[in-house]
Amino acid sequence: MEETKYTEDNIRSLDWKEHIRMRPGMYIGKLGDGSSADDGIYILLKEVLDNSIDEYVMGAGKTIEISIQGTRVIVRDYGRGIPLGKVVDVVSKMNTGGKYDTKAFKKSVGLNGVGTKAVNALSSYFRVESTREGKSASAEFEKGELLEQEFLEETSRRKGTKVSFIPDEQIFKNYKYRHEYVSKMLKNYVYLNPGLTIVFNGEKYFSENGLKDLLAENINEENRLFPIAHLKGNDIEVAITYNKTQYSEEYHSFVNGQHTTQGGTHLAAFREAIVKTIREFYNKNFDASDIRKSIVSAVSIKVMEPVFESQTKTKLGSTEMGGDLPTVRTYIVDFVKRKFDNYLHKNPETAEKLHKKILQAEKERKDLSGIRKLARERAKKASLHNKKLRDCRIHLGDVKKERNLETTLFITEGDSASGSITKSRDVNTQAVFSLKGKPLNSYGLTKKIVYENEEFNLLQAALNIEDSMEDLRYNNIVIATDADVDGMHIRLLLITFFLQFFPELIKEGHLYILQTPLFRVRNKKETIYCYSEEEKQAAIAKLKGNPEITRFKGLGEISPDEFKNFIGEDIRLDPIMLDKDMGIEEMLSFYMGKNTADRQNFIIENLKVELDPIEETA
């Protein structure tokens, strides 16, 4: 065997922008196309926005303006402005920024000096403009390369910083900013910074009551077990209530204004603190799951120099608060113990309702214990030879795995579709769970059905969400069914199951529908897959002549070789999102309940007939 030479010629040093462009995942997590809230294009916006938020936190500038028109993003703040002589360095030199001086930025988010550099390197167009004391400096870049800079000795522009960028389509394929995701991100920013105004495409976001407003937005008043308890202290804020109709726990956690979607040390401490406080208040050793069942809460802390487990800062790894303060765990447990205990003493009616809720949860758990034990044994046995789940190697909870945000579980129907996806998937990050026929309509049923129904029980076990969302094994749960009447019905039944028993999977943006192409248009040189009639016409025009056109009827007839084109980097996903104007209970009873006449009228009024184009290959 010939020995490979390893000399000085093999050593290559990349400059900052080349490194970011070659390994974008190290800086912004996954790339994606905008169909998921943690896709790269939102991280780019967030990195720019974090700098403007830090200005507000430092007492400079109460308004931030954001405009997203197509692919162009503009963020304008009225803070202090970047020091004019450093405008180019701050966005193009690694380890340059004001955040290293902890006097100027004590508890900010963007502490590693990488954020705007990553945005610059990953944008086909990037412009930064800073105005201070009547003077202005600006610089324009392309893929991190400086094109031109300008300095004005005199300007009437208001002070602050304006950043414009267009994410590079070579890196982010077929991307689109979704208003819903941007809106949710901005709402979180204003909840965490009461008094801040953010204007997005003319729409105003503002919060007076912080995390209390966040919970009020997420749970309708009629579903709250008791009025939202809003507790505040130095470097910590908490809001708590319980949902009368929800089985699962729901948490919104933040560190230094950063939404930690994967939790971390602060959330673990908060969950522990709730249990400890309630046990001591009632002087009863309740089971932790009974105490936390149906809780809806938000916790926000500020930490000196936080340590996150990834560059995208979705999970806190720090155990220290910083300065002379105790550990994160002790700080949170002490705060909740003192404040929530006081709250319950001052509000006996709330304490009584909460006591009843815990006893009810305990009774339900005991009623279920026999069947749960049986179901677990069944699931354990099945998992040894579980024909339903073809697992992948990397999972969401894996620490320091660069690709764990890509982990996906496809839920498919029928052997042929499952077979095609299984053969063409990425075995590292893509798993397949196959259903046999239509799942049960779980509307109005109790949690008992999750254990009694083998399919639901195995799905719950595959996702690992029986006790909490903390251990969710896949970041994306993708329903992959045919786009016909039966396939649509299966989608509806699965969405009902998740809404009924695990609504936070949907609230936290983990559930999707897989889009599959309707047509294949090809000639001898090129094949184009089309997802709509418009795309088909464009493909025919592009390939000219008389290309062959195939109409796909179902997933089962797409070969594994072709399937990899639809579930690889060009995957198209439609996120399942909740309508904030309609509660889950209300929605489920309308679509899945017995209100036949109302539903019939709704269908008739909203019916849209699309005639299937005649098969052109016939």
Stockholm file with secondary structure:
# STOCKHOLM 1.0

chainA/1-618         MEETKYTEDNIRSLDWKEHIRMRPGMYIGKLGDGSSADDGIYILLKEVLDNSIDEYVMGAGKTIEISIQGTRVIVRDYGRGIPLGKVVDVVSKMNTGGKYDTKAFKKSVGLNGVGTKAVNALSSYFRVESTREGKSASAEFEKGELLEQEFLEETSRRKGTKVSFIPDEQIFKNYKYRHEYVSKMLKNYVYLNPGLTIVFNGEKYFSENGLKDLLAENINEENRLFPIAHLKGNDIEVAITYNKTQYSEEYHSFVNGQHTTQGGTHLAAFREAIVKTIREFYNKNFDASDIRKSIVSAVSIKVMEPVFESQTKTKLGSTEMGGDLPTVRTYIVDFVKRKFDNYLHKNPETAEKLHKKILQAEKERKDLSGIRKLARERAKKASLHNKKLRDCRIHLGDVKKERNLETTLFITEGDSASGSITKSRDVNTQAVFSLKGKPLNSYGLTKKIVYENEEFNLLQAALNIEDSMEDLRYNNIVIATDADVDGMHIRLLLITFFLQFFPELIKEGHLYILQTPLFRVRNKKETIYCYSEEEKQAAIAKLKGNPEITRFKGLGEISPDEFKNFIGEDIRLDPIMLDKDMGIEEMLSFYMGKNTADRQNFIIENLKVELDPIEETA
#=GR chainA/1-618 SS CCCCCCCGGGCCCCCHHHHHHHCHHHHHSCCCCSSSTTSHHHHHHHHHHHHHHHHHHTTCCSEEEEEEETTEEEEEECSSCCCGGGHHHHHHSTTCSGGGSTTTCTTCSCCSSCHHHHHHHTEEEEEEEEEETTEEEEEEEETTEEEEEEEESCCCSCSEEEEEEEECTTTSTTCCCCHHHHHHHHHHHHHHSTTCEEEETTEEEECSSTHHHHHHHHSCGGGBSSCCEEEEETTEEEEEEEBTTCCSCEEEEEETTEECTTCBHHHHHHHHHHHHHHHHHHTSCCCHHHHHTTEEEEEEECCSSCCBSSTTCCSBCCCBCSTTCCBHHHHHHHHHHHHHHHHHHHCHHHHHHHHHHHHHHHHHHHHHHHHHHHHHHHHHHHHHTCSSEECCSCCTTCTTCTTGGGCEEEEEESHHHHHHHHHHSCTTTEEEEEECSCCCCCTTCCTHHHHHSHHHHHHHHHHTCSSCGGGCCCSEEEEECCSSHHHHHHHHHHHHHHHHHCHHHHHTTCEEEECCCSEEEECSSCEEEESSHHHHHHHHHHHCSCCEEEECCCGGGSCHHHHTTTSSTTCCEEECCCCTTSCHHHHHHHHHSSCHHHHHHHHHHHCCCCCCCCCTTC
#=GC SS_cons         CCCCCCCGGGCCCCCHHHHHHHCHHHHHSCCCCSSSTTSHHHHHHHHHHHHHHHHHHTTCCSEEEEEEETTEEEEEECSSCCCGGGHHHHHHSTTCSGGGSTTTCTTCSCCSSCHHHHHHHTEEEEEEEEEETTEEEEEEEETTEEEEEEEESCCCSCSEEEEEEEECTTTSTTCCCCHHHHHHHHHHHHHHSTTCEEEETTEEEECSSTHHHHHHHHSCGGGBSSCCEEEEETTEEEEEEEBTTCCSCEEEEEETTEECTTCBHHHHHHHHHHHHHHHHHHTSCCCHHHHHTTEEEEEEECCSSCCBSSTTCCSBCCCBCSTTCCBHHHHHHHHHHHHHHHHHHHCHHHHHHHHHHHHHHHHHHHHHHHHHHHHHHHHHHHHHTCSSEECCSCCTTCTTCTTGGGCEEEEEESHHHHHHHHHHSCTTTEEEEEECSCCCCCTTCCTHHHHHSHHHHHHHHHHTCSSCGGGCCCSEEEEECCSSHHHHHHHHHHHHHHHHHCHHHHHTTCEEEECCCSEEEECSSCEEEESSHHHHHHHHHHHCSCCEEEECCCGGGSCHHHHTTTSSTTCCEEECCCCTTSCHHHHHHHHHSSCHHHHHHHHHHHCCCCCCCCCTTC
//
